[in-house]
Every structure is written in C-alpha cells, then in structure tokens.
Amino acid sequence: METQGRLADRVALVFGAGSVGEGWGNGKAAAVAYARAGARVVAVDRDPQAAQSTCELIRAEGGDALDLQADVIDLDQIRSVVDQALARYGRIDVLHNNVGITSRGGPVETGEDVWDRVMAVNVKSMFLTCKAVLPHMEARGRGAIVNIGALGGVRWAGYAYCAYAASKGAVNSLTQSVALQYAAKGIRANCILPGVMDTPHIYQQIAGFYPDAEDMVAARNRLSPTGRMGDGWDVAHAAVFLASDEARYINGVELFVDGGLHARCN
C-alpha cells in the first residue's frame, strides 16, 4: 500500500469508524485515510460489521487494522478497547472521535430523554474516550486528538435541532479545554467542523427535514458557497493533517470544512 508516510509507525484509534450506509461516512473515510498515511488503525464502532468492513478495506490495501466493537457512552467498553489496542500495538498516537447523532426540534419539541441521549452520544462519549486514552498519551509525552464537531455548533443550520447544536458547541469547548491543559505535555487536541456534507448519515438522520432526499441534496448543495456539498474525504484529509507532525503547532483550533459557509451571512 502506498502511503505518504505522514503517520508512519503511528497508531490511530478511531471511534465511529464504520458507516451507517453505503458510501463513505466521515469516520470510515478517516480510518482509511489514516491507514493510507502509514498508521496502524484500530477501528471501533457499535456495529461490529461496520468496523469489520472498514478494516477489510484497509487490509485489502496492505494496511494493518484491528476492528473492535464498543458503545461510546460505556466507559468500561471504551477502556476494554484501549486495553486491546495497547495489547496489539503498544501505543496510541491518535485519538479520533467521530460518533454523533442528530435530533429534530427546538426546546419545546425536544423530549428530555432525547436531549440527554444526544448529549451523551455527542459530548460525553468524547469525555470518556479522552479519560481512557489521555493517561497513555501523557505517559509517552505525545499524542493528537481529533474531534469531529459540526458547523451547526456555531451557527444556525436553517432548521431547529437544538440538542445537536448545543452538543456540538460543547464539543468545541471540551476540545479547547483538553488542548490547553495538555499542551505542555506534548498532546494536541483540535476539532473539525464539517458543514453540509454528503455522507450516508444525512440520508438517515437529516432527510426528514426535507420533502424527499432529492430535495435535500439540492437544498444542501445550494447552501454551500461552492455549489456542492463536501464529503467524508474532505473531513478525512483534514484529520490526517491535524494528526500529523505537520500540524505540530496547531492546537485548540476549530477547523471549518464547509466550503466557506461559516463566513457567509445570508
């Protein structure tokens, strides 16, 4: 397998490395991109078949990958994954947090149970993975954390999903907190904020905001200043950069991968 060598001899632990449907989700693309850059990849997903599918793609290209199952809101399962990753590879250089869900509605329409679920999956999960991985990174004096937030965490998305927006805003703050606390210990933490992406996720969790999938795609393409949505590879390439030594002095940033939508006022 040809690699750029940017992550040669590194180990990347990717939570949410599967895809919810056909095609390339952000986590699946990131896992494969890390491998293509030379990393050994631990691909974790709640759906074991999704994790296995991602690893099969990596191995088919000559890469080294371990597929594991875990629920990201269960600390015991996360710690088991970390232990298995260390037993297999002896180190964790990159922690990539991709798991996230959406919910429809504002404060009045959103049920308390839905709010709690979104906060747990989108924010608590990253808190728990950091809790499990950071001590190992600190012991080695290096590490890179890449969290996947969302443009919706900093601006109105055009429709109400208050729990999702609040959770993604919290991801930004969590990332910065970790970045500054651990900066002097050789550990960086950055957040990618995708906006209007064409991934399998939108057809399952966002399509309900529109009359049909065709209308959704057209509307989201119009939203982007580029005239088209981005995709999982746009996020994956940004993740590889942030995890690499080329980004060694980049810490605590919110990197927009949205075609410039964050800068548009209309």
Residue pairs with C-beta under 8 A, 6 or more apart in sequence:
1 35
1 36
1 61
1 62
1 63
2 36
3 35
3 36
3 37
3 38
4 36
4 37
4 38
5 37
5 38
6 37
6 38
6 240
6 241
6 244
6 245
6 246
7 34
7 37
7 38
7 39
7 93
7 94
7 240
7 243
7 244
8 37
8 38
8 39
9 38
10 34
10 38
10 39
10 40
10 93
10 94
10 243
11 39
11 40
11 41
11 42
11 85
11 89
11 90
11 91
11 92
11 93
11 94
12 31
12 34
12 35
12 39
12 40
12 41
12 42
12 93
12 94
12 96
12 243
13 42
13 44
13 81
13 82
13 85
13 92
13 94
13 95
13 96
13 133
14 27
14 30
14 31
14 34
14 41
14 42
14 43
14 44
14 96
14 98
15 27
15 44
15 45
15 70
15 72
15 95
15 96
15 97
15 98
15 99
15 125
15 129
16 26
16 27
16 44
16 45
16 72
16 97
16 98
16 99
16 100
16 148
17 27
17 28
17 30
17 31
17 41
17 43
17 44
17 45
17 50
17 51
17 54
17 67
17 98
18 25
18 27
18 28
18 43
18 45
18 46
18 47
18 49
18 50
18 51
18 53
18 54
19 25
19 27
19 28
19 50
19 53
19 54
19 199
19 200
20 50
20 200
20 201
20 204
21 200
21 201
21 203
21 204
22 200
23 199
23 200
23 232
24 199
24 200
24 231
24 232
24 233
25 98
25 199
25 200
25 201
25 232
26 98
26 148
26 194
26 197
26 199
26 201
26 232
26 235
26 236
27 45
27 54
27 96
27 98
27 99
27 148
27 232
28 50
28 53
28 54
28 232
29 231
29 232
29 233
29 235
29 236
30 96
30 98
30 146
30 232
30 235
30 236
30 239
30 240
31 41
31 43
31 54
31 55
31 58
31 65
31 96
32 54
32 57
32 58
32 61
32 236
33 233
33 236
33 237
33 239
33 240
34 41
34 94
34 96
34 239
34 240
34 243
35 41
35 58
35 61
35 63
35 64
35 65
36 61
36 63
37 240
37 244
39 93
39 94
39 243
40 63
40 64
40 65
40 66
40 89
41 55
41 58
41 63
41 64
41 65
41 66
42 65
42 66
42 68
42 81
42 84
42 85
42 88
42 89
42 92
43 51
43 54
43 55
43 58
43 65
43 66
43 67
43 68
44 51
44 67
44 68
44 69
44 70
44 81
45 51
45 54
45 67
45 69
45 70
46 69
46 70
46 71
46 72
47 69
48 67
48 69
51 67
51 68
51 69
52 67
54 65
54 67
55 65
55 66
55 67
58 64
58 65
59 65
66 84
66 85
66 88
66 89
68 81
68 84
68 85
70 77
70 78
70 80
70 81
71 77
72 78
72 97
72 99
72 121
72 125
72 128
72 129
73 120
73 121
73 124
73 125
73 128
74 128
75 128
75 131
75 132
78 128
78 129
78 132
79 132
81 132
82 92
82 132
82 133
82 136
85 92
86 92
86 136
91 136
91 140
92 133
92 136
92 137
92 143
93 137
93 142
93 143
93 144
93 243
94 143
94 144
94 145
94 146
94 243
95 129
95 130
95 133
95 137
95 143
95 144
95 145
95 146
96 145
96 146
96 148
96 239
96 243
97 125
97 126
97 129
97 145
97 146
97 147
97 148
98 148
99 121
99 122
99 125
100 121
100 122
100 148
100 150
100 164
100 167
100 168
101 117
101 118
101 121
101 122
101 164
101 205
102 118
102 161
102 164
102 205
102 206
103 110
103 114
103 115
103 117
103 118
103 161
103 163
103 164
104 159
104 160
104 161
104 208
104 209
105 114
105 160
105 161
105 162
105 163
106 160
106 162
107 162
109 160
110 162
110 163
114 163
115 163
118 163
118 164
118 167
119 163
119 166
119 167
119 170
122 164
122 167
122 168
122 170
122 171
123 167
123 170
123 171
123 174
126 147
126 171
126 174
126 175
127 174
130 145
130 174
130 178
133 143
133 145
134 143
134 178
134 182
134 187
136 143
137 143
137 182
137 185
137 186
137 187
138 182
138 185
138 187
140 186
141 185
141 186
142 186
142 187
143 182
143 186
143 187
143 188
144 187
144 188
144 189
144 190
144 242
144 243
144 244
144 247
145 175
145 178
145 179
145 187
145 188
145 189
145 190
146 189
146 190
146 191
146 192
146 239
146 242
146 243
147 171
147 174
147 175
147 189
147 190
147 191
147 192
148 171
148 191
148 192
148 194
148 235
149 168
149 171
149 172
149 175
149 191
149 192
149 193
149 194
149 254
150 164
150 168
150 171
150 193
150 194
150 195
151 157
151 193
151 194
151 195
151 196
151 256
151 258
151 261
151 262
152 161
152 164
152 165
152 168
152 195
153 165
153 167
153 168
153 169
153 170
153 171
153 172
153 193
154 168
154 169
154 172
154 193
154 254
154 262
155 262
157 165
158 223
159 209
168 193
171 191
172 191
172 193
172 254
175 189
175 190
175 191
175 252
175 254
176 189
176 191
176 252
178 187
178 189
179 188
179 189
179 190
179 251
179 252
180 251
180 252
182 188
182 189
183 251
183 252
188 242
188 247
188 248
188 250
188 251
188 252
189 251
189 252
190 242
190 247
190 250
190 251
190 252
190 253
190 254
190 255
191 253
191 254
191 255
192 235
192 238
192 239
192 242
192 255
192 257
193 254
193 255
193 256
193 257
193 258
193 262
194 230
194 234
194 235
194 257
194 258
195 224
195 230
195 256
195 257
195 258
195 259
195 261
195 262
196 220
196 221
196 223
196 224
196 229
196 230
196 258
196 259
196 261
197 229
197 230
197 231
197 232
197 234
197 235
197 257
198 217
198 220
198 228
198 229
198 230
198 231
199 231
199 232
202 216
202 220
203 213
203 216
206 216
207 213
207 216
209 216
210 216
210 219
217 229
220 229
221 227
221 228
221 229
223 261
224 230
224 258
224 259
224 260
224 261
225 259
225 260
225 261
225 264
226 259
226 260
228 259
229 259
230 257
230 258
230 259
234 257
235 257
238 255
238 257
241 247
242 250
242 255
256 262
